[in-house]
């Protein structure tokens, strides 16, 4: 069945059987036979002493067993293997949560940073202007250039040092990606401070449609840095989620990488709303309220994301 259904069954069964005592011997938990496991293509998993509240779902109770010793319904009694599958998903949730804020940063680079670009000098030569909405192409271009270097230079070099076949572990990749994403938003904050200072020096602060005498390419470092972060982060997430999941949960675990991206975009909208509510007082508007980017506290918002 669906991995989500199997997760729901364990949670529901654990809630229904929450008053049952847990056996001290793991062999006393309800489990499928090796023959049944082979027929379903699953592997029997060994018991782990984590998330013990889920163990209730596999605690034996003769009142709901059929005559052949099997459970009447997986919504009432689950196998130990099924419980361990759900535990494997729970174990990766902290990594999943930490990656959400990174994709929240990506959402900002595709919204506020594009608005930043619209206030700068977008000319490229005498007859061409760079559309600010095309700025997100910089991470893609940086990945096109850096990925071959990463694959042909960095990984072999790291492999000689660490002895790991992939150069560095998936968790190390994720860690590097998270650090680089923080660096990218810190760079964005620094560039925004510079842009506002230039606008102030040229008396353009109160003009929302004025073009600040600053080239749009000043915004490229934050995009390039984030592209580098994605090179480490996303493959690391996919590899980690896949490697930590048993066969029955690999499709669900692998989808967490894409789910974190979706959650990041939702969190972006929520953060903007919360920041505006918290920072407004009386006649004073919130940090990000208004149509004049020169008067907003976008740099402060970027620093907040960097801290998060």
Buried (B, 14 or more C-beta within 10 A) or exposed (E): EEBEEBBBBBBBBBEBBEEBEBEEEBEEBBBBEEEEBEEEEBEBBEBBEEBEEBBBBBBBEEEBBEEEEEBEEBBBBBBBBBBBBBBBBEBBEEBBEBBBBBBBBBBBBBBBBBBBBBBBBBEEEEEEEBEBEEBBEBBEEBBEEBBEEBEEEBBEEBBEEEEEEBBBBBEBBBBBBBEBBBBBBBBBBBBBBBBBEBBEEEEBBEBEEBBBEBBBBBBBBBBBBBBBBBBBBBBBBBBBBBEBBBEBBBEBBBEBBEBBBEBBBEBBEEBBEEBBEEBEEEEEBBBBBEEBBBBBBBBBBBBBBBEB
